[in-house]
């Protein structure tokens, strides 16, 4: 089921790569900078409630602002061909993938991919434990930070569930993947977009899992021609990760 010519987006593959570079270069630099900050010696005491609450509000705001940067390139290129404010907004949302889809077919794939992601995560963690691999994932960093600032950790997780899926799906599947399809076979566009998605997270410890998730999300975008199923899968994946971290924070399960 290939996308019809009438469904082609109004930006080229070259413009998609331009958007990737303009968006991800500063994104990766910032992510690496924050990662380096996380290597500093841990605070000697937990933050007070007022300090933690202030930090949580600032963290959620900054996280939302950073995720919002993913929307700049997609909407610049998506609105260019259309005239009139109302028409530009509506048409831009459509070409970015906010369309109707077959709920039954889409949900079956969402569930199947969600189960596959859970199993892959379990297998990956088992491999890391069995072979004593020195890999640190972003989840482990967040869990470590939770001992110092639990409210800030909740803010980080909230942003990852409510803000990140929408912004990242618009950028990676609505904009990048759709642009790659202009001049690439479907399989190559799926692989390339998944690779860009995994690299952009600047999380070497979770690269393989992120790449697999990117494959599944790109497939959903192609198969359903809509962003909504991918947003749902993305929310579910981030939510289950957030729940596991919260359970570990409260000692319900071993991290």
C-alpha positions in Angstrom: 0.0 0.0 0.0 2.1 2.9 -1.3 1.1 6.6 -0.8 -0.6 8.1 -3.8 0.9 11.0 -5.7 -2.0 13.2 -4.4 -0.8 12.5 -0.9 2.7 13.7 -1.4 3.9 16.4 0.9 4.8 19.8 -0.4 8.5 19.6 0.7 11.3 17.7 -0.9 13.6 15.1 0.6 16.4 17.7 0.5 14.2 20.1 2.5 13.5 17.3 5.0 17.2 16.7 5.5 17.7 20.5 5.9 15.0 20.5 8.6 16.7 17.6 10.3 20.1 19.3 10.4 18.7 22.6 11.5 16.7 21.0 14.3 18.8 18.1 15.5 22.3 19.6 15.6 21.4 22.1 18.4 19.2 19.4 19.9 22.0 16.8 20.2 24.5 19.5 21.4 22.0 20.4 24.2 21.3 16.8 25.0 25.0 16.0 25.3 25.6 19.1 27.4 22.8 18.0 29.8 24.3 14.5 29.9 27.6 16.0 30.9 25.9 17.9 33.7 24.5 14.6 34.9 28.0 13.3 35.4 28.7 15.8 38.1 28.8 14.4 41.7 25.3 13.8 43.1 23.9 16.3 45.5 24.6 15.5 49.1 21.0 16.0 50.2 17.5 15.8 48.6 16.0 19.1 47.6 13.4 20.6 49.9 9.8 20.4 48.8 9.8 24.1 47.8 13.1 23.8 45.9 11.9 20.6 44.2 8.5 22.1 43.2 10.3 25.1 41.7 12.7 22.8 39.8 9.7 20.7 38.6 7.9 23.7 37.2 11.0 24.9 35.4 11.9 21.5 34.2 8.4 20.9 32.7 8.5 24.3 31.0 12.0 23.8 29.5 11.2 20.2 28.4 8.1 21.4 26.7 10.0 24.3 25.0 12.7 22.0 23.8 10.2 19.5 22.4 8.3 22.4 20.8 11.4 23.1 18.8 10.6 20.0 16.8 7.5 21.8 15.4 9.3 24.7 13.8 10.6 23.1 10.6 7.5 20.9 9.9 5.1 23.9 10.1 7.4 26.2 8.1 7.5 23.8 5.2 3.9 22.5 5.6 2.3 26.0 5.5 4.3 27.5 2.7 2.2 26.3 -0.3 -1.2 27.5 1.2 -2.8 30.9 1.4 -5.1 32.2 4.0 -4.5 31.7 7.7 -7.4 29.2 8.3 -6.6 27.2 5.1 -2.9 27.1 5.9 -3.4 25.7 9.3 -5.9 23.1 8.2 -4.0 22.0 5.2 -0.7 21.9 7.1 -2.1 19.6 9.7 -3.5 17.3 7.0 -0.2 17.0 5.0 1.7 16.4 8.3 -0.6 13.4 8.9 -3.5 14.4 11.0 -6.0 12.4 9.0 -8.8 9.8 9.5 -7.7 6.2 9.6 -9.1 2.7 10.0 -9.4 2.3 13.7 -9.7 -1.6 13.7 -6.7 -2.1 11.5 -4.6 0.5 13.2 -5.3 -0.6 16.8 -4.4 -4.2 16.0 -1.0 -3.0 14.8 -0.6 -0.6 17.7 -1.2 -3.4 20.2 1.1 -5.8 18.4 3.9 -3.3 18.2 3.4 -2.3 21.8 3.8 -5.9 22.9 6.8 -6.3 20.7 8.4 -3.2 22.2 7.8 -4.5 25.8 9.3 -7.9 24.9 12.3 -6.3 23.2 12.9 -4.0 26.3 12.8 -7.1 28.6 15.2 -9.0 26.3 17.5 -6.0 26.1 17.6 -5.5 29.9 18.3 -9.2 30.3 21.2 -9.1 27.9 22.7 -6.1 29.7 22.4 -7.9 33.0 23.6 -11.3 31.8 26.7 -9.9 30.1 27.3 -7.1 32.7 27.4 -4.5 29.9 28.4 -1.1 31.1 25.5 0.7 29.4 23.7 3.6 31.1 20.3 4.5 29.7 18.4 7.8 30.1 15.9 5.9 32.3 18.7 5.0 34.8 19.8 8.7 34.9 16.2 9.8 35.6 15.9 7.2 38.4 19.1 8.3 40.0 18.0 11.9 39.9 14.6 10.9 41.5 16.4 10.3 44.8 17.4 14.0 45.0 14.3 15.6 43.3 11.3 13.3 43.1 8.9 16.1 42.0 11.3 17.2 39.3 11.4 13.6 38.1 7.6 13.5 37.9 7.7 16.7 35.8 10.2 15.1 33.5 8.1 11.9 33.1 4.9 14.0 32.6 6.6 15.9 29.7 7.7 12.6 28.2 4.2 11.3 28.2 2.1 14.3 27.3 4.4 16.5 25.2 7.1 14.5 23.6 5.0 12.0 21.6 3.0 14.7 19.8 6.0 16.9 19.0 8.3 14.0 18.0 5.7 12.3 15.8 5.0 15.5 13.9 8.7 15.9 13.3 10.0 12.4 12.7 7.0 10.8 11.0 4.9 13.7 9.8 7.8 15.7 8.4 11.0 13.7 8.0 9.6 10.3 7.0 7.0 11.9 4.6 9.8 13.9 3.1 12.1 10.9 2.6 9.2 9.1 0.8 9.4 11.7 -1.9 12.6 10.1 -3.4 13.2 6.9 -1.5 11.6 3.4 -1.5 9.3 2.8 1.5 11.7 0.4 3.2 14.7 2.8 3.0 12.6 5.8 4.2 11.4 3.7 7.2 15.0 2.7 8.1 16.5 6.2 7.6 13.8 7.8 9.7 14.2 5.2 12.4 18.0 5.8 12.4 17.5 9.6 12.7 15.0 9.1 15.5 17.4 6.9 17.4 20.4 9.1 17.0 18.4 12.2 17.9 17.7 10.9 21.4 21.4 10.9 22.2 21.0 7.8 24.4 23.6 5.2 23.2 22.5 2.8 25.9 19.1 2.5 24.4 20.0 3.0 20.7 18.9 -0.5 19.5 15.5 -0.2 21.3 14.9 3.3 20.0 15.8 2.2 16.4 13.2 -0.6 16.6 10.6 1.8 18.0 11.4 4.1 15.2 10.8 1.3 12.6 7.4 0.5 14.2 6.3 4.2 14.3 7.4 4.8 10.7 5.5 1.7 9.6 2.4 2.9 11.3 2.6 6.3 9.6 3.0 4.6 6.2 0.4 1.9 6.7 -2.4 4.1 8.1 -1.4 7.4 6.4 -2.1 9.0 9.7 -0.1 10.3 12.7 -2.7 9.4 15.3 -1.8 5.6 15.6 1.9 6.5 16.0 1.1 9.1 18.6 -0.9 6.6 20.5 1.9 4.0 20.4 4.4 6.6 21.4 2.3 7.7 24.4 1.8 4.1 25.5 5.5 3.3 25.2 6.6 6.4 27.2 3.8 5.9 29.7 4.8 2.3 30.5 8.4 3.5 30.9 7.3 6.3 33.2 5.1 3.9 35.3 8.1 1.5 35.7 10.3 4.4 36.9 7.6 5.6 39.4 7.2 2.0 40.7 11.0 1.8 41.2 11.0 5.1 42.9 8.6 3.8 45.5 10.4 0.4 45.9 7.6 -1.6 44.4 10.0 -3.2 41.9 13.7 -3.4 41.4 15.1 -1.0 38.7 
